[in-house]
Amino acid sequence: MTGPETIWIIGATEGIGAALAREWAARGNRLILSARSAVPLRRFATELGPEHIPLPLDVGRRDSLEAAAKDVSRTGPLDRIVHLAALYDPGKVGEVDPERAAKIIDVNLTGSFYVARTAPRLLRAGGQLALCGSIAGYIGLPQGQIYSATKAGVISLAESLRAELAGRIDVRLINPGFVDTRMTRRNDFTMPAMIPPEEAARAIISGLNARRFEVHFPRRLTWPLKLLAAIPYRLSMPLTRRLVR
């Protein structure tokens, strides 16, 4: 894709989403910015410039997404939709509050499903839909809890969509490693190969402009985890058990 684009970023006010919005805005693109909190969202859109549209949205609620999609449809066909919104709660499976776990599923996995169903009617022919998984979805790791399970589901969803929408929509998968955000600052373990959100944003844009299905970074972390996920359980599980506190 070349020239100015119209891009809808869902999960735009913090972390990777905010850094991505700043980078794309600086390159002359027109953005529709969505997040749950309306006041910070409008403030952020104003910071970026008057051509950018704030559109509050709770992606875990189907009615909220449908209402937002109606507003988006009035702007004309989109070039890209990038879905980054997610919830996270670190801890072991037995320690997670069930109601909180249900909300994480609603936002991370069901929300991605809602976006996937909505995207084809909003994107131009050949437009791009990017869903955000995580390296946490590669393999079940201690303290990954329900977050890792939802991200594994997003990875599978994106793989299915890539086949189902081939020739109509350019489906991509974003799998970040550890990025220095409010979310990862909640972790109480060492996070290798941590990168700032600005570096993550540049990696995403570069990857989405290339031809590969999966955008994953930083490679010094993602490739070892891919290898761990690829080897037989009899070899991988003794390694992951060592990570249990």
ABEGO torsion letter per residue (X at the ends): XBEBBBBBBBGAABEAAAAAAAAAAAAGBBBBBBBABAAAAAAAAAAAEAABBBBBBBAABAAAAAAAAAAAAAAEBBABBBBABBBBBBEBAAABBAAAAAAAAAAAAAAAAAAAAAAAAABBBGBBBBBBBBAAAABBBBGAEAAAAAAAAAAAAAAAAAAAABGABBBBBBBBBBBBBAAAAABABBBBGBBBAAAAAAAAAAAAABABABBBOBAAAAAAAAAAAABBAAAAAAAAAAABX
